[in-house]
Amino acid sequence: MSIKLVTYDRLRELFFCDIETGTFTRKINRQGNWAGEIAGHVRKDGRRVIGIDGRSYLAYRLVWLYAKGSWPDGEIDHINLDSADNGISNLRIATSSQNRANMRAQPTNKSGVKGVCWAKREGKWRATINVRGKHIHVGFFNSIEDAGAAYISAAKKHFGEFARAA
């Protein structure tokens, strides 16, 4: 059984969207919500969710539908990493791998440099990158700066515009 998603026409019937900011406002009064109100609520992770006809949608996916007229074919990446910035100029289609490439270093990263860790056995800094679920060894380096530069080079090679250094 396929899940029926809100249509472009239904979305425009219920809401106005400022595609530059990604803000949806209601056009009609409905179920305790008033025309002119900003739609949805912000989750703990900072993403805005909007309920339509008994189903919840991530606002940035609705912005894409509203601006482009069709659902995104793939994941949506926030270019500037701000999940609250749903303006259409900050959104782009991405694969899962590209979306992960455009992330900051994880909070558990002890080196502070994305893709770099200390290799105790070798006594050097190790650069690695994940590409399409595969862990790739980039190399061992005497300095953290060299390892970081090698990671960035590999990220640009594999992810192009989605590569993020930090």
ChimeraX attribute file (.defattr): number of C-alpha atoms within 10 A of each C-alpha:
attribute: neighborCount
match mode: 1-to-1
recipient: residues
	/A:1	3
	/A:2	4
	/A:3	5
	/A:4	7
	/A:5	13
	/A:6	15
	/A:7	15
	/A:8	16
	/A:9	11
	/A:10	12
	/A:11	16
	/A:12	14
	/A:13	12
	/A:14	16
	/A:15	20
	/A:16	17
	/A:17	20
	/A:18	16
	/A:19	17
	/A:20	14
	/A:21	15
	/A:22	25
	/A:23	21
	/A:24	22
	/A:25	18
	/A:26	20
	/A:27	18
	/A:28	14
	/A:29	12
	/A:30	10
	/A:31	6
	/A:32	6
	/A:33	14
	/A:34	14
	/A:35	15
	/A:36	14
	/A:37	14
	/A:38	17
	/A:39	23
	/A:40	20
	/A:41	13
	/A:42	14
	/A:43	10
	/A:44	7
	/A:45	8
	/A:46	12
	/A:47	16
	/A:48	21
	/A:49	19
	/A:50	17
	/A:51	13
	/A:52	15
	/A:53	8
	/A:54	5
	/A:55	11
	/A:56	12
	/A:57	15
	/A:58	16
	/A:59	24
	/A:60	27
	/A:61	20
	/A:62	25
	/A:63	26
	/A:64	22
	/A:65	19
	/A:66	24
	/A:67	18
	/A:68	12
	/A:69	13
	/A:70	13
	/A:71	17
	/A:72	16
	/A:73	9
	/A:74	11
	/A:75	15
	/A:76	19
	/A:77	23
	/A:78	22
	/A:79	18
	/A:80	11
	/A:81	14
	/A:82	12
	/A:83	17
	/A:84	17
	/A:85	21
	/A:86	25
	/A:87	19
	/A:88	20
	/A:89	13
	/A:90	19
	/A:91	22
	/A:92	15
	/A:93	16
	/A:94	19
	/A:95	14
	/A:96	14
	/A:97	16
	/A:98	22
	/A:99	20
	/A:100	18
	/A:101	24
	/A:102	22
	/A:103	19
	/A:104	13
	/A:105	18
	/A:106	12
	/A:107	7
	/A:108	7
	/A:109	12
	/A:110	12
	/A:111	14
	/A:112	15
	/A:113	20
	/A:114	22
	/A:115	26
	/A:116	28
	/A:117	20
	/A:118	17
	/A:119	13
	/A:120	9
	/A:121	6
	/A:122	11
	/A:123	11
	/A:124	17
	/A:125	21
	/A:126	25
	/A:127	27
	/A:128	21
	/A:129	21
	/A:130	16
	/A:131	16
	/A:132	12
	/A:133	9
	/A:134	8
	/A:135	10
	/A:136	12
	/A:137	13
	/A:138	17
	/A:139	15
	/A:140	21
	/A:141	20
	/A:142	12
	/A:143	12
	/A:144	20
	/A:145	13
	/A:146	17
	/A:147	26
	/A:148	25
	/A:149	17
	/A:150	22
	/A:151	26
	/A:152	21
	/A:153	16
	/A:154	21
	/A:155	24
	/A:156	16
	/A:157	11
	/A:158	18
	/A:159	19
	/A:160	13
	/A:161	13
	/A:162	19
	/A:163	21
	/A:164	18
	/A:165	19
	/A:166	14
